[in-house]
Amino acid sequence: MKVLKVIIPIVLILSLSSCMINSEEDVENTEAIISTPSSEPTSTPSPTPTEEPVKDRIIEIVEKMTIEQKIGQLVITGYGSVDEVINSDISFGGVILFGRNIKSVSETKGDIARLQGSFNIPLFISVDQEGGRVTRLPKEYGSFES
C-alpha cells in the first residue's frame, strides 16, 4: 500500500505534465485541416472479423481491473528474481531486464515465458541496453549500434 501512495502521485504528475496548451498556430493548423474537404469521399473500411472479438476482450479485461491494477499497468519494474515479480501484490505492466537478470539466451527466454505465464495481461519486456560502452546483454545476443 505504501508503494501505491508513492506511485499514484508520480503517475498523476507525469500524466498532467504531458498535457500541453495549444498555441494559436496549432489551433489554426488544426482548423485548416478540419475545414479542408477531401477531394474524394472515403469510406471507413469494415473491420475484419478478428478485430471485434479482440477489441471486446480488451474492453472486458479493462472494465474488470481495479484502479490499482490500471495504475500498475503504467509501471515497469526491475527485479532480482522472477519469483519476486510473480509473488508481488502489485500488478505491473512490465519488467526491465538488467545485467543481473540475463545469464544466457535460454535462461532469459525461460524467465520471460514464466513471467508472461503468470499474468493475465501480457507484460512489456524491456532491456537496459544503451549501446556503445554500456551493454547489459552478453555477446551471444549480438551487438547493437547506439
URURRA-V647183 format. One record per residue. N is the residue number from 1. RES is the residue in one letter. NEAR is the number of other C-alpha atoms within 12 Angstrom. Layout:
n=<N	N>
res=<RES	RES>
near=<NEAR	NEAR>
//
This chain:
n=<1	2	3	4	5	6	7	8	9	10	11	12	13	14	15	16	17	18	19	20	21	22	23	24	25	26	27	28	29	30	31	32	33	34	35	36	37	38	39	40	41	42	43	44	45	46	47	48	49	50	51	52	53	54	55	56	57	58	59	60	61	62	63	64	65	66	67	68	69	70	71	72	73	74	75	76	77	78	79	80	81	82	83	84	85	86	87	88	89	90	91	92	93	94	95	96	97	98	99	100	101	102	103	104	105	106	107	108	109	110	111	112	113	114	115	116	117	118	119	120	121	122	123	124	125	126	127	128	129	130	131	132	133	134	135	136	137	138	139	140	141	142	143	144	145	146>
res=<M	K	V	L	K	V	I	I	P	I	V	L	I	L	S	L	S	S	C	M	I	N	S	E	E	D	V	E	N	T	E	A	I	I	S	T	P	S	S	E	P	T	S	T	P	S	P	T	P	T	E	E	P	V	K	D	R	I	I	E	I	V	E	K	M	T	I	E	Q	K	I	G	Q	L	V	I	T	G	Y	G	S	V	D	E	V	I	N	S	D	I	S	F	G	G	V	I	L	F	G	R	N	I	K	S	V	S	E	T	K	G	D	I	A	R	L	Q	G	S	F	N	I	P	L	F	I	S	V	D	Q	E	G	G	R	V	T	R	L	P	K	E	Y	G	S	F	E	S>
near=<11	10	17	22	13	15	25	23	16	18	21	17	13	13	14	12	12	10	10	9	11	11	10	10	11	13	13	13	14	14	13	13	12	11	10	11	11	11	6	7	7	8	7	6	6	9	11	10	10	11	12	13	13	14	15	14	16	17	13	13	17	19	13	14	18	14	16	24	25	23	28	30	28	25	28	24	30	24	25	18	23	29	15	18	28	27	15	19	16	28	32	36	28	29	33	29	30	25	21	19	27	31	20	18	17	13	14	25	19	17	28	31	18	19	33	23	15	21	23	20	23	21	28	23	24	22	26	21	23	17	15	12	12	17	22	27	28	20	13	13	17	13	17	17	11	10>
//
